[in-house]
Amino acid sequence: MTYNGNFSDVKDTSWYAENVKTAYELGFMNGKSEGMFDPSGNVTVAEGITMASRVHAIYNGKEIAKTEGKWYDMYVQYALANGIISEGQYTNYDRNIMRYEMAVMFADSMPESYFAAKNDVKAIPDVDPAEVYHDKLMMLYKAGVVMGSTEYGDFLATNSIKRSETAAIINRVALPENRLAKTLDFLSELSKDFQIIILS
């Protein structure tokens, strides 16, 4: 598919414009309605599974078989069959997906060898190493797929994720040349210590 300014709500000057174009042309993302991308809209669990499944299928040269039922059932079945999600992991596919959930899906959509490290990231400031998703998220940081939402690298793991942000991440997952080479601010932990002192 060729993108020719298909979405009237994506201006050429927007930071995400090129990401939307690429995500559309590669078949990872479509519009939310006729001529509209809805860049500020949130991504649902069903939409996240759909995108991760498309990434996996295209990378592996597989087909996603159509099924009866809701529009996303075919993607859920594909994701289950290919280890992108696990049985019973999600019960509400219409809720907003959290940032860490989307990140883990993308991490599980490709082999680990595809996420070669290019950044020397020591820690994610707002993600405890004990969290079950920490290691996969750290892999994505080191690979330059994600680098957080602040100069310190805070990921805001349980927040919702916008469609514009997802377009950027999905392009870095699929195209290694688009990944970020970045050094996080080493003052992050000191800043947090000062905040604790001031507030205590």
C-alpha positions, 0 to 999 in steps of 0.5 A: 500500500502506498500512503498519499496523505490518506489521513487528514488528521496527520499533518506533514509537520507532525513528529509522527507523520513519517511513522504513520506513513511507514506503519500504514505502507508496511501493513501494520496499522490502518486508520480508525475511520475513513480518512482519519488516523486518530493519532491521539487516540488510545490503543486497545488490547485487541488493536495491540494484539492485531499489530503484534500479530501482523508484525510476526506474520510479515516477518515470518511469512505467515498468513493470519487465518480468518475466523468467525466471531469478532473482528479481532478473534483471528488475531487473538487466535494467531497470537495464542498459537505463536506465543505472542500472548498466553491463554487467559492473559486477557479477558477484556480486549476492548480496554486500553492497553497499557504501555508495558503490555504493548511493549511486551507484545512487540518483544514477543512478536520477533526473535530476541536476536532481532533486538541487538543492543546498541544502547548502554542502559543500566536501569529503567528509573520507574520500573522495578527489576522485580516486575515480570516485564522488566527484562523484556522492556530492558531488552527494548531499551538497549535495542533502541526500540523504546527509550522512555517518555522523559530525558531520564527514561521513565517508561510510565509502564501502566499508562495508556499508549497513543496510536502515534506513539505506537506507530513510532514503536512498531517502526523501530521493531520492524526496521532496525535502522529506525532504532534510537541511539541514546544515552539516558540522563545519569542524574535520574536516580539522584533526582529521585533521591532529592525528591524523596528528601524534599517530600519527607 
